[in-house]
Amino acid sequence: MSADALPDCKFRRWCLVSVLVIVAICISCAPKPVLREPALVCIPAGEQPQFVDDADYEQLARSIEMSLVYLRKRPPQKEVRFGADTYTVAHLIRSLERFADLIEDRPSPELLNRRIREHFLVYRAAGQGDTHQVLFTGYYEPILHGSLTRSDRFPVAVHSRPADLVEIDLSAFARDLKGRRIVGQYTGRTVIPYPDRQQIRQDAAFDQKATPIAWLRDDVDLFNLMVQGSGKIVLDDGEMFDVHFDASNGRAYRSIGRLLIVQDKISKDKMSMQAIRDYLKANPDEADAVMDHNPRYIFFHRIEQGPLGALGVSLTPNRSLAVDRQRFPMAALAFIALPTPRVDDEGRLDGWQSYHGFVLAQDTGSAITGAGRADLFWGHGARAETAAGHLKHDGRLYFLVLKPTEAGL
């Protein structure tokens, strides 16, 4: 039967499948990526850091439990990569359970380090070049004033997932496309790249494609919400609800902070999340053009309790870390050492301090790619906003896993 003879619905499916096959073939024919060094390297005891934790063990125990909630839903024999080495989900579960038992009695630093060296393997993140330094940034959950209806006071929509947005897993078309996905717009005949931020913002009928779930005061608040990935919206009557990342338009993230530095609008030493927001608020005629430099657009949905990370479990302040899931083991236990902001009770930056602590790899981010990037979650409120907004410092990142002889599997 010819395409012209197909019923309309079958013809549309035929067109869509044809386009996807062509996309898959084109991608599979592209040059193979250059082999990269392992993101994690197992290091001997003599190269391991001194393990000290500067935060609350109760929060650490909660964060470990969140990782366990995620892992216990995974196939026990599914492989988890630590650099060149492979463990199973069951092994990772046992590792977290043993570490949770270890910290339950609040061990002294001496006992903690002795137990880790006896029972755990330590992997160092490859980081950036020969220094093995990882660039740490911070993120938080903004609290924004909003409304459930549009008004002159609240004119900017927080959009839900559009009806014409499709996400396609390319691994179904070829083995070497495992882990590759594309996001596009289904036109009824084919799939094309989804509109960028500027195109979406200028589409007067876009609310009909993506129903607004709330309305905010301005585009700067919306842009910040998109960068953070989740937030709380407070209504005039005091009601507050959580919104969380649901989908994106598939466009690559582009830093507007870097743009403002290049344009000499903000100096590199003064750059922060707060500096960007202040500049956009003070220069409304430039704001749209600056924000449009980042073509990525985020769509949200309401959730009962947030914030949630990429694993679908609640994030814990100072204990949840966003990393590149293609390079690092998700849900795994990690240890970080870096300078962090010291913030006073009024939410003002009050210097810097050396910080060491255990964290869990529970989230991802569009700007967090490669073995040399990580993003630390700070929670919500003024102190979290200040800390997250100013953190952009190099530090060390390690991952821990139980020795195979200790797992008993």
N, C-alpha and C positions, 0 to 999 in steps of 0.2 A: 504494500500500500504506500502511496506517495505521501509526503508531508502535507500536501494540499488536501488530501482526502481524510486526514486525521480529524477527529472531533476537536473542538477548540481547547478543552482542558488537557487532552492527551498531547496536542500540539505544543502547548505551553510547557508540559513536563519534558517533552522531547527536546525542546529548545534549551531548557535549563540544563538537562543532562549533557547535551552536546557542548554547551559552554564550559561546564565544569570539567569535562574530559579534556577539552583544549587547554584550559588553565593548568590542569594537572600535568599534561604532557609538556607544556612550555616550562613549567617549574622543574620537572624531572630532567629536562634536557639542559638546564642551566649548569654552569661550571660548579663542580663539587667544592664545598667550603674547605678552606685550609684547616688541617688538623691543629687543634689547640692543645696547649699543655693542660694537664688536669687542673681543675679549679681547686681541688683539695689534695694535699700531700701529707701522708702519715709521717709524723716526726718522732724521733726518739725522745726518751724521758729527759735527756739533758738539754733539749731544745724547747721543752714545754714551758709555758709561762707559770708564774706563781698564781694559783687560783685563789682569788679573794673576791668576795661578793659584798658590794656596798649598798645593796637594797634589801627589801623585805622578803624573807624566805616564804612567807605566806602567799605573796603574790607569785613567787616562782612556782610554788606547789600548784597554784591554780592554773598557771600557764601550762605546766607539764600535763595536767589533767585535760586541758583543752586539746593538746596534741594527741593524747591518748584517745580522746573521743573520736577524733578524725581517723587515727590509724586503725582502731578496732573495727571500723567499717570497711577497711581495705582488705583485699585478698591476702592472707597471711604469707603466702609464698611469693608475692609480687616483689620484684627486685628494687632496691634502693641504692643509688650510686653515691659513694664517697670517693670522688676522684676516680682513680683507676680500680678501686675495690668495689665489691658488690656485697650487700647484705640483704636480708629479707625484711619485710614489714614486721614479721614476728620477732626478728632479732631487734629491730628498732623499738618495738613495744617493750621487750624485756629490758633494753637499755634504759628507757625512761622510768620504768617501774623500779629498777635498781637504784637509779639516781634519786628518785623520790624517797625511797627508803633511807638513803644515805643522809639526806638533808632533814629528815623528820626530827632527828635528835639535835639539830642545830650544831653540827660538829665544829670544833676549833679549826682555824686555818691549817694547822699542822696535820690534823687528822684528815681533813678534807683532801688535802694534796696527796697524802699517803694512800688513801683509798682510791683516788683517781688513778694514780700511777700503778697501783696493784691491779685494778679491775677494768680500766678503760684505755682505749686507744684515742690519741689526740691527732686531729688533722688540722693543718694550717691552711688558711685561704691563700691562694696564689697571689691575690691582690694585684697591684699595678706594678708591672715590671719587676726589677730585682729587689725592690724595697719590701715587697709583700705587704705594703700598706693598702688598706681599704678606705675609700672615701665614704664617711658616714654623713648622712643627712637625717632630718627628722620630719615626722608628720604627726598630725593630731586630728581630733574630731572637732570641727568648728561648731559653735552654737550660733545659729542665725535666726533673726526675726523674720517671720513670714506670715503668709495667709493662705487659706484654702480657696480664695477667690481673687481674681484680678482686680486691681484698683490703681488709681494714680500713685498711691503710696507703695504698692507692691505690684510693679508692672512686668517683672521678669520671671519667666516660667522655668520650673524644674521639670524637665520632660521625662516621661516614662519611655520604655523601649518602643521604637516606632514599629508600626505594623508591616512596613516594607523592608525592614532590616533582616538580613539573613546571615548566619554564621555557618561556614562550611568547613568541615573537617576533611582535609585533603588526604589523610592517611588511607581513606577508603579507596583511593584511586591508584596509589602506588606505595610500596613498602618504604621507599626512601623519603616519603613525605610525612613520615610519622612525626607527630607533634606540630605539623604545619596547619594553620587555619587561615582563612580569609574572611573578611567582613565586607558585605556589599549591599547594594540596593536591588531588590528584585522588581523589574519593570513590567513583568508579565511576559516578556519575550526573552530576556537575558538578565544577567547580573552585571552591574557596573559598580565602580567604587562609590562608597557612600559619600554624600556631600560633606565638605569640610565645615569647620566652625562658622566661617563667614557666610557660606551659602545657607547653612541652617538658620543662622541669625537673621538673614535677609528674606527668608521664605515666610511670607505673611500667612500662608496656610499650613505651616508646619504643625501647629497645635492640633490639627485634624488628623495628622499621621501619628503623633506621639502625644497622648493625653497628658496635660500638666497635672502633677500630683501636689504641687504647691507653687506659691509665687513669692519671690524675694524682692528686696528693695532695689538692687541694682546688679549690673553684669559683673561687677568686681566680686560681690558676694558669691555669685554663681560660679565664677571662674575659680575662686578659692575652694568651693565645695567640690568642684571637679578635680582639682589637683589633689585634694586630700582623699577623695574617693568615698567618703561617708560623712555624715554630720547629723546634728540635731536641729530641728526647726521648732521655734517657740512661737505660738500664736498669741494674739492680744489677750485672750482669756486665761493665759497661763498654761494651756495644754502644750505638751512637747512630744514630738514623735521623731523616730529615727528614719533616715533615708540612707540607702546604700547603693553602691555601684551595681548596675544590672547588665549594662552592655556599653560598648563604645562604637564610634563610627569607623573604627579600624585604621584611622590615620595615626602615623607615628607622632609621639610626643616631641615637641620642640620647646626648648627653654626660653621664656621671655626674659628671665633674669639675665641670661647671657646676652640677649639682644640689647637690653638696656645698658649693659656694661660696654658693649662694642660701640653703641651710639653715644657713649659718654654721658648718659642720663643719670646713672648711679655708678659710683666708683666701686671697684671690686672689693675693697676693704669695708665698704658700707653696705654691701649687698646682703639682704635678708628678705624673708617673706614679708615682714612688716614694711621694709623700704619699698618693695614693689607695690604693695597695696597703697601706701601713702602717695607714691608717685602717680598711680592711676587715678586716685581720688582727686589729686591736686591738678591733674591735666586731663579733664574729661574729653577734650577734643582729640587727644591722642590715644585714649584708652582702647577704643575698639580696634584700631590698627595694631596696637601693641599686642592685645590679646589674640587677634586673628593670626599673629605670627605662629601661634600654636594651633594647628588645624584640628587637633584632637577634640572630640566632643563626647561627653559622658551622659548616659541615660540612667535614671535611678528607679528604685522601687522602695516602698515602705516596708520596714521590718519591725518585728515585735520588740527586739532588743538588740542593741548594737554597741559598739561597731563590730562588724564581722570582717575577718580577713579572707584571703583567697582560699583557705581551707574550709570556709563555712562555719568556723567556730569563733567565739568571742575573743577579741584582742585584749591583752593585759598591758597597762602602762608600764614602760621601762622593761618589759619582759618579752614583747612580741617584736620580731624583726622581719622586715621585708627584704627579700633577696631574689636573685634570678633563679627561677625554678629549673631552668635548663642547666644550671651549673652546680647548684647546691641541693642537698636533700631536704625536702619539705617536711615539716613537723619535728625535725631533729633538734637535739640540744646543742647549743653553741655557747661560746664565751667571748666577750668583747672587752677591749681595753682601749679607751680613747678619752680625749678631753670633752667634757660636757658643760653646758651653760649652768651657772648658778643663778637662780631667780629668786627675788625677794617676795614677800607676802603681797606686794602690790602688783606683781606680775612684771617687774622691771628686771632687765639683765643686770646682774651684780657680779660679773666676773666669770672665771672658768675654773673647773676643778678636774682632777684626774678621776676617771670612773672605771671600775671593773665590775663585771657581773655576768651571770648566766642568762641566756635568752633562748627563745624558741623560734625557729624559722616558720612563721605562720602566715606570711603575707607576701605579695608581689607588688610591683609598680611599673608603670610604663617607662619610667626614667631609670629604673633600677635594673641595669643589664650588665652582664659580665661578672668576672670574678673579683673586680675591684670596687664594687658598690654595695651599699647596704643602707637601709632606712629604718630608723628606730622610732617606734610608736610611743607617744608621750601622754596619751589620754585626752581629756578635754578641759576647757577652762583657760583663764588668762595665763597661768604659769606654763601650761602645756603649749599654748600658742607661742609664747616667747621662746621657750626652749627649742621647740621644733623649728621655728622660723630662723633661728640664728645658728643652728648646728650645721656645719659644713666643714668637717675636720677629718684628717687621716687618723686611722687607728688600726688595731689588730683584730682579726676574726679567726676563731678556731671552732671546730666541731668535734664533739665527743661521741663515741659509740662503745658499747661494751665489747671487751675482747671475746672472740669466738669461743675460747675455752671456758669463759665464764657464763655464756648464755644458756647452756644446758638444753639446747634444741636438737 
